Amino acid sequence: MYWWKNKEALAEKIKKGKSFIKRLSTIEKCAAILPVVSLLLYCYIPDQFYDAEYYHYQQIRWNEEFKVVPGLANLEDRFGFNSNYLLVSAIFTFRFLFKEAHYTLQSVVFLCMIYWTLASFITSGHKVQYIVLFFLFSLVFLTQSYMFGASSTDIIPILCSLYYLTKIIISPDVVKKQPLLIFLLPVLLVTFKLSSGILGLVCIYICVYLIKQKKYKHFLFLLSASVFIIVPWLIRNIIVSGYLVYPVYIVDIFSFDWKVPETSTILQYIHVENYAKDMFSLTFHNFLSLKPGDTINFVFFIIISISPLFVSYLYWKNKIVNRYLAIYLFIMTCIIFSLYTAPDFRFFYGYLLAGIFLLYILIFPLQGKSRRISILGNCSFCLIISAWLFLSVNKFIDATNHINLQFTKISDIAMLYRQRGVKILSSFREYKLGEHTIYITYKKEDNRTFDVIPATSPYGIPYEPFIGLRMQDIRTIETRGENIGDGFRTKKEYIDIIERNREKYIEEYYLYWKNTQ
């Protein structure tokens, strides 16, 4: 909408882009291709990622083939999370072209961030801070690589929060010069992942600034654009789960027949919180075991934890400007908020890396003579991209050896892609839900449904304790109409049973969780 109204500005951007590409040397153009090659090679062999195989792929398929389905969260309660990532991914799977899904959205966003960093490095005259920033973005790929080879609702919030905060650190005036980007990105991210909501504090600052400057038209436009993004997402939440935001059971203002029982919502809320704490403990355990990715992440976490001492010293010595102090306090607020609500590295990794970047800036300020480096900087980029290539090629070779593939013809490469995790209908048993067939997983320990629809695992309350897998037993739900798109709901008699035994289910969950630690 913005570029449609500012066609001249768009034409100027395109002109500058073409001019920039022409100025690149042959070596720089070749180097620019390597990130694409690395990602294509890595993502060609999708990773096994439980959340993706359990419900992401299936929900994306629902988004591709149906309009929003009332009470879909009754079939599988994790559908109630309703991340807009899974909605947008329905466009980027390109199933309509290739007859099967390719999960490319996160890789496209990552490449945009990488090329922004590379372009900034070149146009700035090879400033060192962009090498540091490129290294931090690369860490996301090197330590969270499994998210690129599968579907993940975490990776885009990580990338965008890192981009968002580092952009503000490099150019604090961007908050006032580019309010459209700085205001709307947090609004969009909260529809991808609720943990991104803390970034909305910047939106409040922008609103106050625009009102003080009497720029009421700008203020009203940003407010209207935010409503345009948030309201459809909230409406989808209500239709899918019956809640404004699932599983935030405190905000309970609707009573539709497809609404997920409150007890189920409370159990999922408790599980999200406990699972995040468990993942944080696992990262600490892996740090003690010297696992490379987790070791780097935990070292960064320790640095950020003790950084208030360093920043306090700078403030006491009057060696930190107010805008950097404000940004630092904001980043620490984001991290503390994440640790309090859901202390999983996936939920605050972008804030953590942005904090590391800010500490680098405080040690090597941007003011005065810019720190530039050319040959060493280019070598640093080459080394980092080489690490990408090594990771991708190593994964490719491992996959080849796993199936003893001998490349006798070029078409043999297709054999590797076919080794991705899938389930065919023979892996399920049929369960009749009214006039409709639901595909049920056979094994309790393998409840992944991939992109088969409609599918779920059969186990859950009230017949078995909730242990963090499926919430309600398949026997507790029914269809709402003749068509599968009419939705699902919990049977009334089971709603009464589930609500009456709430304390029992919560106690059983905590007992299981305690015994598995």
TAGIKA-V329102 format. One record per residue. N is the residue number from 1. RES is the residue in three letters. SS is DSSP state (H for helix, E for strand, L for the rest). PHI is phi in radians with two decimals (none if undefined). Layout:
n=N res=RES ss=SS phi=PHI
n=N res=RES ss=SS phi=PHI
This chain:
n=1 res=MET ss=L phi=none
n=2 res=TYR ss=H phi=-1.10
n=3 res=TRP ss=H phi=-1.22
n=4 res=TRP ss=H phi=-1.15
n=5 res=LYS ss=H phi=-1.43
n=6 res=ASN ss=L phi=-2.17
n=7 res=LYS ss=H phi=-1.11
n=8 res=GLU ss=H phi=-1.15
n=9 res=ALA ss=H phi=-1.12
n=10 res=LEU ss=H phi=-1.12
n=11 res=ALA ss=H phi=-1.07
n=12 res=GLU ss=H phi=-1.17
n=13 res=LYS ss=H phi=-1.08
n=14 res=ILE ss=H phi=-1.12
n=15 res=LYS ss=H phi=-1.08
n=16 res=LYS ss=H phi=-1.12
n=17 res=GLY ss=H phi=-1.08
n=18 res=LYS ss=H phi=-1.10
n=19 res=SER ss=H phi=-1.12
n=20 res=PHE ss=H phi=-1.12
n=21 res=ILE ss=H phi=-1.10
n=22 res=LYS ss=H phi=-1.11
n=23 res=ARG ss=H phi=-1.33
n=24 res=LEU ss=L phi=-1.21
n=25 res=SER ss=L phi=-1.31
n=26 res=THR ss=H phi=-1.07
n=27 res=ILE ss=H phi=-1.12
n=28 res=GLU ss=H phi=-1.16
n=29 res=LYS ss=H phi=-1.15
n=30 res=CYS ss=H phi=-1.15
n=31 res=ALA ss=H phi=-1.11
n=32 res=ALA ss=H phi=-1.19
n=33 res=ILE ss=H phi=-1.38
n=34 res=LEU ss=H phi=-1.02
n=35 res=PRO ss=H phi=-1.03
n=36 res=VAL ss=H phi=-1.16
n=37 res=VAL ss=H phi=-1.06
n=38 res=SER ss=H phi=-1.06
n=39 res=LEU ss=H phi=-1.17
n=40 res=LEU ss=H phi=-1.07
n=41 res=LEU ss=H phi=-1.15
n=42 res=TYR ss=H phi=-1.23
n=43 res=CYS ss=H phi=-1.36
n=44 res=TYR ss=L phi=-1.08
n=45 res=ILE ss=L phi=-1.96
n=46 res=PRO ss=L phi=-1.02
n=47 res=ASP ss=L phi=-1.40
n=48 res=GLN ss=L phi=-1.53
n=49 res=PHE ss=L phi=-2.30
n=50 res=TYR ss=H phi=-0.96
n=51 res=ASP ss=H phi=-1.02
n=52 res=ALA ss=H phi=-1.10
n=53 res=GLU ss=H phi=-1.32
n=54 res=TYR ss=H phi=-1.36
n=55 res=TYR ss=H phi=-2.48
n=56 res=HIS ss=H phi=-1.05
n=57 res=TYR ss=H phi=-1.04
n=58 res=GLN ss=H phi=-1.20
n=59 res=GLN ss=H phi=-1.16
n=60 res=ILE ss=H phi=-1.05
n=61 res=ARG ss=H phi=-1.13
n=62 res=TRP ss=H phi=-1.03
n=63 res=ASN ss=H phi=-1.14
n=64 res=GLU ss=H phi=-1.28
n=65 res=GLU ss=H phi=-1.83
n=66 res=PHE ss=L phi=-2.33
n=67 res=LYS ss=L phi=-1.26
n=68 res=VAL ss=L phi=-1.01
n=69 res=VAL ss=L phi=-1.77
n=70 res=PRO ss=L phi=-1.05
n=71 res=GLY ss=L phi=1.22
n=72 res=LEU ss=H phi=-1.02
n=73 res=ALA ss=H phi=-1.17
n=74 res=ASN ss=H phi=-1.27
n=75 res=LEU ss=H phi=-1.19
n=76 res=GLU ss=L phi=-2.61
n=77 res=ASP ss=H phi=-1.14
n=78 res=ARG ss=H phi=-1.18
n=79 res=PHE ss=H phi=-1.07
n=80 res=GLY ss=H phi=-1.17
n=81 res=PHE ss=H phi=-1.06
n=82 res=ASN ss=L phi=0.90
n=83 res=SER ss=L phi=-1.15
n=84 res=ASN ss=H phi=-1.12
n=85 res=TYR ss=H phi=-1.03
n=86 res=LEU ss=H phi=-1.24
n=87 res=LEU ss=H phi=-1.29
n=88 res=VAL ss=H phi=-1.17
n=89 res=SER ss=H phi=-1.07
n=90 res=ALA ss=H phi=-1.07
n=91 res=ILE ss=H phi=-1.44
n=92 res=PHE ss=H phi=-1.60
n=93 res=THR ss=L phi=-1.35
n=94 res=PHE ss=L phi=0.97
n=95 res=ARG ss=H phi=-1.11
n=96 res=PHE ss=H phi=-1.19
n=97 res=LEU ss=H phi=-1.72
n=98 res=PHE ss=H phi=-1.79
n=99 res=LYS ss=L phi=1.19
n=100 res=GLU ss=L phi=-2.61
n=101 res=ALA ss=L phi=-1.48
n=102 res=HIS ss=L phi=-2.22
n=103 res=TYR ss=L phi=-1.64
n=104 res=THR ss=L phi=-1.93
n=105 res=LEU ss=H phi=-1.00
n=106 res=GLN ss=H phi=-1.12
n=107 res=SER ss=H phi=-1.21
n=108 res=VAL ss=H phi=-1.11
n=109 res=VAL ss=H phi=-1.10
n=110 res=PHE ss=H phi=-1.07
n=111 res=LEU ss=H phi=-1.11
n=112 res=CYS ss=H phi=-1.07
n=113 res=MET ss=H phi=-1.13
n=114 res=ILE ss=H phi=-1.12
n=115 res=TYR ss=H phi=-1.24
n=116 res=TRP ss=H phi=-1.10
n=117 res=THR ss=H phi=-1.15
n=118 res=LEU ss=H phi=-1.09
n=119 res=ALA ss=H phi=-1.12
n=120 res=SER ss=H phi=-1.14
n=121 res=PHE ss=H phi=-1.08
n=122 res=ILE ss=H phi=-1.27
n=123 res=THR ss=H phi=-1.21
n=124 res=SER ss=L phi=-1.45
n=125 res=GLY ss=L phi=1.43
n=126 res=HIS ss=L phi=1.15
n=127 res=LYS ss=E phi=-1.27
n=128 res=VAL ss=H phi=-1.12
n=129 res=GLN ss=H phi=-1.04
n=130 res=TYR ss=H phi=-1.35
n=131 res=ILE ss=H phi=-1.18
n=132 res=VAL ss=H phi=-1.07
n=133 res=LEU ss=H phi=-1.15
n=134 res=PHE ss=H phi=-1.10
n=135 res=PHE ss=H phi=-1.10
n=136 res=LEU ss=H phi=-1.18
n=137 res=PHE ss=H phi=-1.10
n=138 res=SER ss=H phi=-1.15
n=139 res=LEU ss=H phi=-1.05
n=140 res=VAL ss=H phi=-1.04
n=141 res=PHE ss=H phi=-1.22
n=142 res=LEU ss=H phi=-1.28
n=143 res=THR ss=H phi=-1.76
n=144 res=GLN ss=L phi=-2.10
n=145 res=SER ss=H phi=-1.07
n=146 res=TYR ss=H phi=-1.08
n=147 res=MET ss=H phi=-1.30
n=148 res=PHE ss=L phi=-1.50
n=149 res=GLY ss=L phi=-1.54
n=150 res=ALA ss=L phi=-2.59
n=151 res=SER ss=L phi=-1.53
n=152 res=SER ss=L phi=-2.68
n=153 res=THR ss=L phi=-1.46
n=154 res=ASP ss=L phi=-1.66
n=155 res=ILE ss=H phi=-1.20
n=156 res=ILE ss=H phi=-1.17
n=157 res=PRO ss=H phi=-1.03
n=158 res=ILE ss=H phi=-1.08
n=159 res=LEU ss=H phi=-1.10
n=160 res=CYS ss=H phi=-1.25
n=161 res=SER ss=H phi=-1.18
n=162 res=LEU ss=H phi=-1.14
n=163 res=TYR ss=H phi=-1.06
n=164 res=TYR ss=H phi=-1.04
n=165 res=LEU ss=H phi=-1.27
n=166 res=THR ss=H phi=-1.22
n=167 res=LYS ss=H phi=-1.12
n=168 res=ILE ss=H phi=-1.19
n=169 res=ILE ss=H phi=-1.12
n=170 res=ILE ss=H phi=-1.19
n=171 res=SER ss=L phi=-2.35
n=172 res=PRO ss=L phi=-0.98
n=173 res=ASP ss=L phi=-1.22
n=174 res=VAL ss=H phi=-1.07
n=175 res=VAL ss=H phi=-1.06
n=176 res=LYS ss=H phi=-1.62
n=177 res=LYS ss=H phi=-1.47
n=178 res=GLN ss=L phi=-2.23
n=179 res=PRO ss=H phi=-1.10
n=180 res=LEU ss=H phi=-1.08
n=181 res=LEU ss=H phi=-1.16
n=182 res=ILE ss=H phi=-1.19
n=183 res=PHE ss=H phi=-1.46
n=184 res=LEU ss=H phi=-1.47
n=185 res=LEU ss=H phi=-1.08
n=186 res=PRO ss=H phi=-1.07
n=187 res=VAL ss=H phi=-1.11
n=188 res=LEU ss=H phi=-1.17
n=189 res=LEU ss=H phi=-1.13
n=190 res=VAL ss=H phi=-1.15
n=191 res=THR ss=L phi=-1.40
n=192 res=PHE ss=L phi=-1.56
n=193 res=LYS ss=L phi=-2.67
n=194 res=LEU ss=H phi=-1.06
n=195 res=SER ss=H phi=-1.13
n=196 res=SER ss=H phi=-1.41
n=197 res=GLY ss=H phi=-1.05
n=198 res=ILE ss=H phi=-1.09
n=199 res=LEU ss=H phi=-1.12
n=200 res=GLY ss=H phi=-1.10
n=201 res=LEU ss=H phi=-1.04
n=202 res=VAL ss=H phi=-1.15
n=203 res=CYS ss=H phi=-1.07
n=204 res=ILE ss=H phi=-1.09
n=205 res=TYR ss=H phi=-1.05
n=206 res=ILE ss=H phi=-1.12
n=207 res=CYS ss=H phi=-1.05
n=208 res=VAL ss=H phi=-1.07
n=209 res=TYR ss=H phi=-1.09
n=210 res=LEU ss=H phi=-1.13
n=211 res=ILE ss=H phi=-1.18
n=212 res=LYS ss=H phi=-1.11
n=213 res=GLN ss=L phi=-1.44
n=214 res=LYS ss=L phi=1.03
n=215 res=LYS ss=L phi=-1.65
n=216 res=TYR ss=H phi=-1.19
n=217 res=LYS ss=H phi=-1.13
n=218 res=HIS ss=H phi=-1.08
n=219 res=PHE ss=H phi=-1.07
n=220 res=LEU ss=H phi=-1.17
n=221 res=PHE ss=H phi=-1.14
n=222 res=LEU ss=H phi=-1.12
n=223 res=LEU ss=H phi=-1.13
n=224 res=SER ss=H phi=-1.15
n=225 res=ALA ss=H phi=-1.11
n=226 res=SER ss=H phi=-1.13
n=227 res=VAL ss=H phi=-1.07
n=228 res=PHE ss=H phi=-1.09
n=229 res=ILE ss=H phi=-1.47
n=230 res=ILE ss=H phi=-1.34
n=231 res=VAL ss=H phi=-1.07
n=232 res=PRO ss=H phi=-1.04
n=233 res=TRP ss=H phi=-1.15
n=234 res=LEU ss=H phi=-1.12
n=235 res=ILE ss=H phi=-1.10
n=236 res=ARG ss=H phi=-1.08
n=237 res=ASN ss=H phi=-1.00
n=238 res=ILE ss=H phi=-1.10
n=239 res=ILE ss=H phi=-1.21
n=240 res=VAL ss=H phi=-1.29
n=241 res=SER ss=H phi=-2.13
n=242 res=GLY ss=L phi=1.58
n=243 res=TYR ss=L phi=-2.04
n=244 res=LEU ss=L phi=-1.11
n=245 res=VAL ss=L phi=-2.44
n=246 res=TYR ss=L phi=-1.64
n=247 res=PRO ss=L phi=-1.80
n=248 res=VAL ss=L phi=-1.36
n=249 res=TYR ss=L phi=-1.28
n=250 res=ILE ss=L phi=-1.12
n=251 res=VAL ss=L phi=-1.54
n=252 res=ASP ss=L phi=-2.23
n=253 res=ILE ss=L phi=-2.18
n=254 res=PHE ss=L phi=-2.10
n=255 res=SER ss=L phi=-2.44
n=256 res=PHE ss=L phi=-1.21
n=257 res=ASP ss=L phi=-1.19
n=258 res=TRP ss=L phi=-1.59
n=259 res=LYS ss=L phi=-1.10
n=260 res=VAL ss=L phi=-1.15
n=261 res=PRO ss=L phi=-0.92
n=262 res=GLU ss=H phi=-1.05
n=263 res=THR ss=H phi=-1.07
n=264 res=SER ss=H phi=-1.09
n=265 res=THR ss=H phi=-1.15
n=266 res=ILE ss=H phi=-1.11
n=267 res=LEU ss=H phi=-1.06
n=268 res=GLN ss=H phi=-1.18
n=269 res=TYR ss=H phi=-1.06
n=270 res=ILE ss=H phi=-1.09
n=271 res=HIS ss=H phi=-1.14
n=272 res=VAL ss=H phi=-1.00
n=273 res=GLU ss=H phi=-1.15
n=274 res=ASN ss=H phi=-1.17
n=275 res=TYR ss=H phi=-1.12
n=276 res=ALA ss=H phi=-1.08
n=277 res=LYS ss=H phi=-1.10
n=278 res=ASP ss=H phi=-1.14
n=279 res=MET ss=H phi=-1.16
n=280 res=PHE ss=H phi=-1.14
n=281 res=SER ss=H phi=-1.12
n=282 res=LEU ss=H phi=-1.13
n=283 res=THR ss=H phi=-1.09
n=284 res=PHE ss=H phi=-1.11
n=285 res=HIS ss=H phi=-1.09
n=286 res=ASN ss=H phi=-1.17
n=287 res=PHE ss=H phi=-1.12
n=288 res=LEU ss=H phi=-1.16
n=289 res=SER ss=L phi=-1.49
n=290 res=LEU ss=L phi=1.07
n=291 res=LYS ss=L phi=-1.32
n=292 res=PRO ss=H phi=-0.88
n=293 res=GLY ss=H phi=-1.07
n=294 res=ASP ss=H phi=-1.18
n=295 res=THR ss=H phi=-1.11
n=296 res=ILE ss=H phi=-1.05
n=297 res=ASN ss=H phi=-1.08
n=298 res=PHE ss=H phi=-1.28
n=299 res=VAL ss=H phi=-1.09
n=300 res=PHE ss=H phi=-1.06
n=301 res=PHE ss=H phi=-1.12
n=302 res=ILE ss=H phi=-1.13
n=303 res=ILE ss=H phi=-1.05
n=304 res=ILE ss=H phi=-1.13
n=305 res=SER ss=H phi=-1.13
n=306 res=ILE ss=H phi=-1.66
n=307 res=SER ss=H phi=-1.08
n=308 res=PRO ss=H phi=-0.97
n=309 res=LEU ss=H phi=-1.13
n=310 res=PHE ss=H phi=-1.17
n=311 res=VAL ss=H phi=-1.18
n=312 res=SER ss=H phi=-1.08
n=313 res=TYR ss=H phi=-1.09
n=314 res=LEU ss=H phi=-1.07
n=315 res=TYR ss=H phi=-1.17
n=316 res=TRP ss=H phi=-1.12
n=317 res=LYS ss=L phi=-1.50
n=318 res=ASN ss=L phi=1.03
n=319 res=LYS ss=L phi=-1.96
n=320 res=ILE ss=L phi=-2.27
n=321 res=VAL ss=L phi=-1.31
n=322 res=ASN ss=H phi=-1.06
n=323 res=ARG ss=H phi=-1.17
n=324 res=TYR ss=H phi=-1.23
n=325 res=LEU ss=H phi=-1.11
n=326 res=ALA ss=H phi=-1.12
n=327 res=ILE ss=H phi=-1.14
n=328 res=TYR ss=H phi=-1.06
n=329 res=LEU ss=H phi=-1.09
n=330 res=PHE ss=H phi=-1.16
n=331 res=ILE ss=H phi=-1.09
n=332 res=MET ss=H phi=-1.11
n=333 res=THR ss=H phi=-1.09
n=334 res=CYS ss=H phi=-1.06
n=335 res=ILE ss=H phi=-1.16
n=336 res=ILE ss=H phi=-1.10
n=337 res=PHE ss=H phi=-1.03
n=338 res=SER ss=H phi=-1.16
n=339 res=LEU ss=H phi=-1.12
n=340 res=TYR ss=H phi=-1.32
n=341 res=THR ss=H phi=-1.51
n=342 res=ALA ss=H phi=-2.74
n=343 res=PRO ss=L phi=-1.33
n=344 res=ASP ss=L phi=-1.93
n=345 res=PHE ss=H phi=-0.95
n=346 res=ARG ss=H phi=-1.08
n=347 res=PHE ss=H phi=-1.54
n=348 res=PHE ss=H phi=-2.35
n=349 res=TYR ss=H phi=-1.12
n=350 res=GLY ss=H phi=-1.10
n=351 res=TYR ss=H phi=-1.13
n=352 res=LEU ss=H phi=-1.09
n=353 res=LEU ss=H phi=-1.18
n=354 res=ALA ss=H phi=-1.12
n=355 res=GLY ss=H phi=-1.10
n=356 res=ILE ss=H phi=-1.11
n=357 res=PHE ss=H phi=-1.10
n=358 res=LEU ss=H phi=-1.12
n=359 res=LEU ss=H phi=-1.08
n=360 res=TYR ss=H phi=-1.06
n=361 res=ILE ss=H phi=-1.11
n=362 res=LEU ss=H phi=-1.21
n=363 res=ILE ss=H phi=-1.36
n=364 res=PHE ss=L phi=-2.13
n=365 res=PRO ss=L phi=-1.03
n=366 res=LEU ss=L phi=-1.43
n=367 res=GLN ss=L phi=-1.19
n=368 res=GLY ss=L phi=1.30
n=369 res=LYS ss=L phi=-1.21
n=370 res=SER ss=L phi=-1.15
n=371 res=ARG ss=L phi=-1.46
n=372 res=ARG ss=E phi=-2.15
n=373 res=ILE ss=L phi=-2.65
n=374 res=SER ss=L phi=-1.90
n=375 res=ILE ss=H phi=-1.09
n=376 res=LEU ss=H phi=-1.10
n=377 res=GLY ss=H phi=-1.12
n=378 res=ASN ss=H phi=-1.08
n=379 res=CYS ss=H phi=-1.12
n=380 res=SER ss=H phi=-1.11
n=381 res=PHE ss=H phi=-1.06
n=382 res=CYS ss=H phi=-1.10
n=383 res=LEU ss=H phi=-1.14
n=384 res=ILE ss=H phi=-1.16
n=385 res=ILE ss=H phi=-1.16
n=386 res=SER ss=H phi=-1.09
n=387 res=ALA ss=H phi=-1.11
n=388 res=TRP ss=H phi=-1.02
n=389 res=LEU ss=H phi=-1.06
n=390 res=PHE ss=H phi=-1.06
n=391 res=LEU ss=H phi=-1.06
n=392 res=SER ss=H phi=-1.21
n=393 res=VAL ss=H phi=-1.14
n=394 res=ASN ss=H phi=-1.08
n=395 res=LYS ss=H phi=-1.12
n=396 res=PHE ss=H phi=-1.11
n=397 res=ILE ss=H phi=-1.17
n=398 res=ASP ss=H phi=-1.04
n=399 res=ALA ss=H phi=-1.14
n=400 res=THR ss=H phi=-1.15
n=401 res=ASN ss=H phi=-1.18
n=402 res=HIS ss=H phi=-1.08
n=403 res=ILE ss=L phi=-1.90
n=404 res=ASN ss=L phi=0.91
n=405 res=LEU ss=L phi=-1.44
n=406 res=GLN ss=L phi=-1.93
n=407 res=PHE ss=L phi=-1.35
n=408 res=THR ss=L phi=-1.68
n=409 res=LYS ss=L phi=-2.56
n=410 res=ILE ss=H phi=-1.10
n=411 res=SER ss=H phi=-1.24
n=412 res=ASP ss=H phi=-1.10
n=413 res=ILE ss=H phi=-1.09
n=414 res=ALA ss=H phi=-1.13
n=415 res=MET ss=H phi=-1.08
n=416 res=LEU ss=H phi=-1.16
n=417 res=TYR ss=H phi=-1.15
n=418 res=ARG ss=L phi=-1.26
n=419 res=GLN ss=L phi=-1.47
n=420 res=ARG ss=L phi=-1.12
n=421 res=GLY ss=L phi=-1.16
n=422 res=VAL ss=L phi=-2.48
n=423 res=LYS ss=L phi=-2.32
n=424 res=ILE ss=L phi=-1.74
n=425 res=LEU ss=H phi=-1.05
n=426 res=SER ss=H phi=-1.19
n=427 res=SER ss=H phi=-1.43
n=428 res=PHE ss=E phi=-2.13
n=429 res=ARG ss=E phi=-1.92
n=430 res=GLU ss=E phi=-1.51
n=431 res=TYR ss=E phi=-2.28
n=432 res=LYS ss=E phi=-1.49
n=433 res=LEU ss=E phi=-1.99
n=434 res=GLY ss=L phi=1.18
n=435 res=GLU ss=L phi=-1.59
n=436 res=HIS ss=E phi=-1.90
n=437 res=THR ss=E phi=-1.79
n=438 res=ILE ss=E phi=-1.88
n=439 res=TYR ss=E phi=-1.57
n=440 res=ILE ss=E phi=-1.91
n=441 res=THR ss=E phi=-1.18
n=442 res=TYR ss=L phi=-1.31
n=443 res=LYS ss=L phi=-1.70
n=444 res=LYS ss=L phi=-1.15
n=445 res=GLU ss=L phi=-1.37
n=446 res=ASP ss=L phi=-2.25
n=447 res=ASN ss=L phi=-1.72
n=448 res=ARG ss=L phi=-1.26
n=449 res=THR ss=L phi=-1.93
n=450 res=PHE ss=L phi=0.94
n=451 res=ASP ss=L phi=-1.92
n=452 res=VAL ss=L phi=-1.35
n=453 res=ILE ss=L phi=-2.35
n=454 res=PRO ss=L phi=-1.40
n=455 res=ALA ss=E phi=-2.52
n=456 res=THR ss=E phi=-2.93
n=457 res=SER ss=L phi=-1.73
n=458 res=PRO ss=L phi=-1.50
n=459 res=TYR ss=L phi=-1.60
n=460 res=GLY ss=L phi=2.81
n=461 res=ILE ss=E phi=-1.19
n=462 res=PRO ss=L phi=-1.60
n=463 res=TYR ss=L phi=-1.46
n=464 res=GLU ss=L phi=-2.39
n=465 res=PRO ss=L phi=-1.10
n=466 res=PHE ss=L phi=-1.37
n=467 res=ILE ss=L phi=-2.15
n=468 res=GLY ss=L phi=1.71
n=469 res=LEU ss=L phi=-1.78
n=470 res=ARG ss=L phi=-1.17
n=471 res=MET ss=L phi=-1.40
n=472 res=GLN ss=E phi=-1.95
n=473 res=ASP ss=L phi=-1.06
n=474 res=ILE ss=H phi=-1.02
n=475 res=ARG ss=H phi=-1.26
n=476 res=THR ss=H phi=-1.54
n=477 res=ILE ss=E phi=-2.03
n=478 res=GLU ss=E phi=-2.56
n=479 res=THR ss=E phi=-1.42
n=480 res=ARG ss=L phi=-1.72
n=481 res=GLY ss=L phi=-2.89
n=482 res=GLU ss=L phi=-1.30
n=483 res=ASN ss=L phi=-1.77
n=484 res=ILE ss=H phi=-1.11
n=485 res=GLY ss=H phi=-1.27
n=486 res=ASP ss=H phi=-1.28
n=487 res=GLY ss=L phi=1.81
n=488 res=PHE ss=E phi=-2.34
n=489 res=ARG ss=E phi=-2.64
n=490 res=THR ss=E phi=-1.45
n=491 res=LYS ss=L phi=-1.06
n=492 res=LYS ss=H phi=-1.01
n=493 res=GLU ss=H phi=-1.12
n=494 res=TYR ss=H phi=-1.40
n=495 res=ILE ss=H phi=-1.02
n=496 res=ASP ss=H phi=-1.09
n=497 res=ILE ss=H phi=-1.13
n=498 res=ILE ss=H phi=-1.13
n=499 res=GLU ss=H phi=-1.21
n=500 res=ARG ss=H phi=-1.22
n=501 res=ASN ss=L phi=-1.89
n=502 res=ARG ss=H phi=-0.96
n=503 res=GLU ss=H phi=-1.07
n=504 res=LYS ss=H phi=-1.11
n=505 res=TYR ss=H phi=-1.14
n=506 res=ILE ss=H phi=-1.15
n=507 res=GLU ss=H phi=-1.10
n=508 res=GLU ss=H phi=-1.11
n=509 res=TYR ss=H phi=-1.11
n=510 res=TYR ss=H phi=-1.12
n=511 res=LEU ss=H phi=-1.12
n=512 res=TYR ss=H phi=-1.10
n=513 res=TRP ss=H phi=-1.10
n=514 res=LYS ss=H phi=-1.14
n=515 res=ASN ss=H phi=-1.27
n=516 res=THR ss=L phi=-1.64
n=517 res=GLN ss=L phi=-1.34
